[in-house]
Amino acid sequence: MTTQQTGVQRRASAAIGVTAGLIGWLALVELTSGILQGYYVPLISDIVTHLGIHDADYNWFEAAQLLLSALVVPVLAKLGDMFGHKRILLAATLLTALATWAVAFSGDFTTYLIAFALQGFYVVWLPLEVALIFDRGRRTGTAASQTRRAAGLLVVALEAGAILGAVGAGLLFEALGGDVTLTLVVPAVAVTLVFFAILLGVPESEPVPGRRLDGIGFTLLALALLLITSGLTFLRINGVGTWWVWALILVGVLAFVPFARWELQQADPAIDLRVLRRPAMWPVQLTAGLIGISLLGAQAPLSTYAGTDPVNGYGLGLSAGQRSILIGAYLISMIVGALLFPVISSRLTPRVTLIGASFLVAIGYLMFLPFHLQTWEVFLNMAIAGIGSGALVGALPAAAAAAAPRGQTGVATAMTNTTKTIGGSFASAVFGVVLLSGAATVTATAASLLGYMVVWTICGLGALVAAVLLFFVPRLAFGDAEVPAA
């Protein structure tokens, strides 16, 4: 073995060791992210009572958080590319911690709405983490494969945190005597601790010098996203018959025209559209939006279907505890998918594995159409879809990072999150309207079976279209680059 080869291997081994340590610290961040995503769900009824509001008002909290995350994630990711991803990760974590403490001590609708919305800064954590890992691996020529493996482990931590948060919230609430404020302090402490974990354990990336922030471009992008996501929110609230809601969405879509024209004229644009239209990039971004339909939009309909009384001729009639087990099984299947993706992609190719994962999501949801009356059928369908979804949650940001040029890793990974959020907002609005459009014959509060059929069809066809789009990706995309000679 030559001295040159030995030097390359030594540098690669050192970088891999650093990345392994980095993954451990970032896994704590994603564990906390999962806790935030799962913690508040079982406490919704108690939070509503604590604030003195109606159940339906809680939808505004989730809508506000989704809206804010869609607006700030691209900006923060670009700042990470410019000034260092760790620095922006710390800033986002600090803002999330302050907001989570504010959530704990909020006593009215307005304060809780603002605090819960600002808590949405945690959504940028995963894109920044993927960019950090990719930056560490870039020096060895194995950035793509390392990032796929690391992203899978981060998704495992994320889903484990979601399970821990969902289970722990109810237990802590009872142990603390039903004190809402004390119960909500726990996630605030967790986010505060993870701030110091990042500060002490995570190394900084190497930003590309000479970058600038395209303020006009981000303003135009924020305006378009604000109009679209607001329109989708009002569509869910006001219904499809409200003309101005559709006008709002249309204006938002048209707002991308001046945005695109401006961006194509800039040397350092907010979102480089030339990169987005690369054959290895645009199918990934569209897939993120299409998978967001089922990933973010279908979970509530599945939960309500599982709780629907079978006296209607459909539904499983599961109790709250049994529905928790169902959701837990789905999250475990996502963990399995996240772990399998890097293993299978190393034997096949990342492109083929992404296509297979999308097909699994499509098969899982389309199987609901003939098989939905027995509990084991629903478990099986959700497990199949969950394996595919778990693989895609980590794989799509990693694929975007591999397809992006140096200096645009953060923005590319963040855009998968933004498109996923838009897909989820669209699905949430449409599904809410569809499920309210029909009435059950026996139970007055149950949605119609036809409505559920439409939900499952949209989820399945969306994933199917995503699988077809991924065929347009170059055959050897997302692979490792060669290690440069010393």
WOKA-V718697 format. One line per field, one symbol per residue. phi: phi as a letter, one per 20 degrees, with the letter a starting at -180 (. if undefined). psi: psi as a letter, one per 20 degrees, with the letter a starting at -180 (. if undefined). burial: + if it has 24 or more other ideal C-beta (glycine too) atoms within 12 Angstrom, else -. A space follows every 50 residues. Layout:
# WOKA-V718697
phi: ???
psi: ???
burial: ???
This chain:
# WOKA-V718697
phi: .fffffffffffffffffffffffffffffgfgfgffdfegfdgfffgff emcegfffgfffffffffffeefffffffffedoffgfffffffffffff ffgfdfcbffffgffffffffffegfgfffffffffeffdmdffffffff fffffgfffffffffffffffffffemmeffffffgffffffffgfffge ddfeedfefnebeeffffffffffffffffffffffeenfeeffffffff ffffffffffffffeefcffcfffffefgedffffffgffffgefddeff gfffffefffffnbndmffffffffffffffffffgffffgfffffedbg fffffffffffffgfffffecbedffffgfgfffffffffffgeffffff ffeeffncfffffffffffffffffgfgfffffffefccfedefeefffg ffgfgffffffffffffffffefggdfmefefffff
psi: prhggggghghggghhgghghghgghhhghghggghhighgijgghgggh ilaqghhhhhghghgggghhghghghgghghgiphgghggghhghggghh hhghjpjrggghggghghiihihiggghgghgghghihiijkgghghggg hghhhghghhhgggggghggghgghjkkogghhihghggghghhghgggh ipqqrnqprjrqonggghghghgghggghgghghghgiriiohhghhggg hgghiighgggghiiqhmrgoohhghjqhighhgghggghhhghghhigg hhghghippihiirrikqrgghhhgghghghhhhggghhhghghhhhdqh ghhggggghggggghhhhghnjhqghggggghgghhggghghghhghggh ghiqrpijgggghhhhgghgggghgggggghggghihqqqhgohiqrqhh ghggghgggghghggggghihipqhkqjrqqqpqq.
burial: ----------++--++-++--++-++++++++++++++++++++-++--+ +-+---++++++++++++++++++++++++++++++++++++++++++++ ++++-+-----++-++++++++++++++++++++++++++-+++++++++ ++++++++++++++++++++-++------++-++++++-++++++-++-- +++++-++--+-++--++-+++++++++++++++++--------+--++- -+--++--++-++--+-++++++-++-+-+++++++++++++++++++++ ++++++++---+-+++++----++++++++++++++++++++-++---++ +++++++++++++++++++--+--+--++-++++++++++++++++++++ ++++++++++++++++++++++++++++++++++++---+-----++++- +++++++++++++++++-++-++---++++------
